[in-house]
Amino acid sequence: MKKKLLTIIIIGAILAFFYTTNPTEADFMTYVEKQVKEAKARKEDSLKKFLVGLNDEAKTLAVKEGTTRKDYYLFSIFEVSDSEGNHVHKVIGLAQKLFFPLNPGQKDELPNIY
């Protein structure tokens, strides 16, 4: 009986942690800004397919205006469209600082800098 109660408490604590640390759009913008700086430091023009074809001015506008957040209480999925709207790049966010690309082929090319 004690093991079941302890298991329920641990699972409840984990769920409460993810619920209270669900990333906001501001957290995602911080992630994108760090990715842009990291890409520039490597002298890359883009975020390895994350913000395909956008110049510096358009990146900020597209991310702020073109980002949609789907809130699932324990995590969020952020969708960013490229400049033509042809591709939607999806990123899952957990615990305010963990972001993982969901698009095929994108996972190995976009490092998580956190």
C-alpha contacts under 8 A as a table, 3 or more apart, distances in Angstrom:
res1	aa1	res2	aa2	distance
1	M	4	K	5.29
1	M	5	L	6.38
2	K	5	L	5.11
2	K	6	L	6.04
3	K	6	L	5.04
3	K	7	T	6.01
4	K	7	T	5.04
4	K	8	I	6.16
5	L	8	I	5.10
5	L	9	I	6.16
6	L	9	I	5.07
6	L	10	I	6.15
7	T	10	I	5.15
7	T	11	I	6.13
8	I	11	I	5.18
8	I	12	G	5.96
9	I	12	G	5.00
9	I	13	A	6.08
10	I	13	A	5.06
10	I	14	I	6.24
11	I	14	I	5.12
11	I	15	L	6.18
12	G	15	L	5.14
12	G	16	A	6.03
13	A	16	A	5.04
13	A	17	F	6.09
14	I	17	F	5.07
14	I	18	F	6.38
15	L	18	F	5.25
15	L	19	Y	6.07
15	L	74	L	7.02
16	A	19	Y	5.00
16	A	20	T	6.10
17	F	20	T	5.36
17	F	21	T	6.12
17	F	95	A	7.76
18	F	21	T	5.16
18	F	22	N	5.84
18	F	73	Y	7.91
18	F	74	L	4.91
18	F	75	F	6.94
18	F	94	L	7.02
18	F	95	A	5.84
19	Y	22	N	5.47
19	Y	73	Y	5.59
19	Y	74	L	4.55
19	Y	75	F	7.43
20	T	74	L	7.93
21	T	74	L	7.89
21	T	94	L	7.29
21	T	95	A	4.57
21	T	96	Q	5.50
22	N	73	Y	6.62
22	N	74	L	5.78
22	N	75	F	5.27
22	N	76	S	6.67
22	N	93	G	7.38
22	N	94	L	5.94
22	N	95	A	5.43
22	N	96	Q	5.78
23	P	26	A	7.88
23	P	27	D	5.69
23	P	28	F	6.98
23	P	75	F	7.02
23	P	76	S	6.55
23	P	93	G	6.03
23	P	94	L	6.26
23	P	95	A	6.19
23	P	96	Q	4.11
23	P	97	K	7.31
24	T	27	D	5.20
24	T	28	F	6.47
24	T	76	S	7.92
24	T	96	Q	7.24
25	E	28	F	4.95
25	E	29	M	6.12
25	E	69	R	6.99
26	A	29	M	5.00
26	A	30	T	6.28
27	D	30	T	5.15
27	D	31	Y	6.35
27	D	96	Q	6.06
27	D	97	K	7.11
28	F	31	Y	4.96
28	F	32	V	6.22
28	F	78	F	7.86
28	F	93	G	7.72
29	M	32	V	5.03
29	M	33	E	6.10
29	M	63	V	7.58
29	M	64	K	7.59
30	T	33	E	5.15
30	T	34	K	6.26
31	Y	34	K	5.26
31	Y	35	Q	6.21
31	Y	97	K	7.53
31	Y	99	F	7.74
32	V	35	Q	4.93
32	V	36	V	6.17
33	E	36	V	5.08
33	E	37	K	6.31
34	K	37	K	5.10
34	K	38	E	6.06
34	K	113	I	7.60
35	Q	38	E	5.00
35	Q	39	A	6.07
35	Q	47	L	6.78
35	Q	113	I	7.22
36	V	39	A	5.12
36	V	40	K	6.17
36	V	46	S	7.45
36	V	47	L	6.49
37	K	40	K	5.11
37	K	41	A	6.15
38	E	41	A	5.10
38	E	42	R	6.48
39	A	42	R	5.15
39	A	43	K	6.25
39	A	44	E	5.21
39	A	45	D	7.16
39	A	46	S	6.56
39	A	47	L	5.83
40	K	43	K	4.68
40	K	44	E	5.49
40	K	45	D	6.91
40	K	46	S	7.97
41	A	44	E	7.55
44	E	47	L	7.28
44	E	48	K	7.90
46	S	49	K	6.74
46	S	50	F	7.27
46	S	51	L	6.11
46	S	52	V	6.36
46	S	53	G	7.29
46	S	54	L	7.43
47	L	50	F	5.02
47	L	51	L	5.75
47	L	52	V	7.35
47	L	110	L	6.93
48	K	51	L	7.44
48	K	52	V	7.45
48	K	106	Q	7.90
48	K	109	E	6.13
48	K	110	L	6.13
49	K	52	V	4.87
49	K	106	Q	7.15
50	F	89	H	6.50
50	F	106	Q	7.67
50	F	110	L	7.44
51	L	54	L	6.07
51	L	59	K	6.98
51	L	80	V	7.99
51	L	82	D	6.04
52	V	82	D	5.90
52	V	83	S	7.48
53	G	82	D	7.11
53	G	83	S	6.59
54	L	57	E	7.88
54	L	58	A	5.54
54	L	59	K	5.50
54	L	82	D	7.27
54	L	83	S	6.15
55	N	58	A	5.31
55	N	59	K	6.01
56	D	59	K	5.19
56	D	60	T	6.85
57	E	60	T	5.80
57	E	61	L	6.71
58	A	61	L	5.11
58	A	62	A	5.72
58	A	83	S	7.82
59	K	62	A	5.20
59	K	63	V	5.92
60	T	63	V	5.33
60	T	64	K	6.06
61	L	64	K	5.24
61	L	65	E	5.70
61	L	66	G	7.47
62	A	65	E	5.18
62	A	66	G	4.74
62	A	67	T	7.19
62	A	80	V	7.64
62	A	81	S	7.41
62	A	82	D	7.50
62	A	83	S	7.18
63	V	66	G	5.14
63	V	67	T	5.25
63	V	80	V	6.36
64	K	67	T	5.87
66	G	79	E	7.90
66	G	80	V	5.70
66	G	81	S	5.98
67	T	78	F	6.50
67	T	79	E	5.48
67	T	80	V	4.70
67	T	81	S	7.16
68	T	78	F	5.64
68	T	79	E	5.27
68	T	80	V	6.82
69	R	76	S	6.52
69	R	77	I	5.78
69	R	78	F	4.62
69	R	79	E	6.57
70	K	76	S	5.52
70	K	77	I	5.15
70	K	78	F	6.39
71	D	74	L	7.95
71	D	75	F	6.57
71	D	76	S	4.63
71	D	77	I	6.73
72	Y	75	F	5.39
72	Y	76	S	5.59
72	Y	77	I	7.88
73	Y	76	S	7.19
74	L	94	L	7.44
75	F	92	I	7.09
75	F	93	G	5.76
75	F	94	L	5.12
75	F	95	A	7.53
76	S	92	I	5.81
76	S	93	G	5.20
76	S	94	L	6.92
77	I	90	K	6.62
77	I	91	V	5.65
77	I	92	I	4.43
77	I	93	G	6.11
78	F	90	K	5.62
78	F	91	V	5.19
78	F	92	I	6.26
78	F	93	G	7.43
79	E	88	V	6.12
79	E	89	H	5.51
79	E	90	K	4.54
79	E	91	V	6.53
80	V	88	V	5.50
80	V	89	H	5.13
80	V	90	K	6.52
81	S	84	E	7.72
81	S	85	G	5.19
81	S	86	N	7.19
81	S	87	H	5.72
81	S	88	V	4.43
81	S	89	H	6.22
82	D	85	G	5.08
82	D	86	N	6.51
82	D	87	H	5.74
82	D	88	V	6.60
82	D	89	H	7.80
83	S	86	N	7.81
84	E	87	H	7.82
85	G	88	V	7.09
89	H	101	P	7.62
89	H	102	L	7.55
89	H	103	N	6.28
90	K	101	P	5.99
90	K	102	L	5.36
90	K	103	N	6.10
91	V	99	F	6.29
91	V	100	F	5.42
91	V	101	P	4.27
91	V	102	L	5.42
91	V	103	N	7.81
92	I	99	F	5.55
92	I	100	F	5.31
92	I	101	P	6.37
92	I	102	L	6.76
93	G	96	Q	6.75
93	G	97	K	7.30
93	G	98	L	5.64
93	G	99	F	4.48
93	G	100	F	6.63
94	L	97	K	6.61
94	L	98	L	5.07
94	L	99	F	6.40
95	A	98	L	6.02
97	K	114	Y	6.46
98	L	112	N	7.63
98	L	114	Y	6.70
99	F	112	N	6.71
100	F	107	K	7.22
100	F	112	N	6.93
101	P	106	Q	6.30
101	P	107	K	5.50
101	P	110	L	7.43
102	L	106	Q	7.19
102	L	107	K	6.81
103	N	106	Q	5.43
103	N	107	K	7.00
104	P	107	K	6.87
105	G	108	D	6.53
105	G	109	E	7.22
106	Q	109	E	5.25
106	Q	110	L	6.11
107	K	110	L	5.87
107	K	111	P	7.64
108	D	111	P	7.10
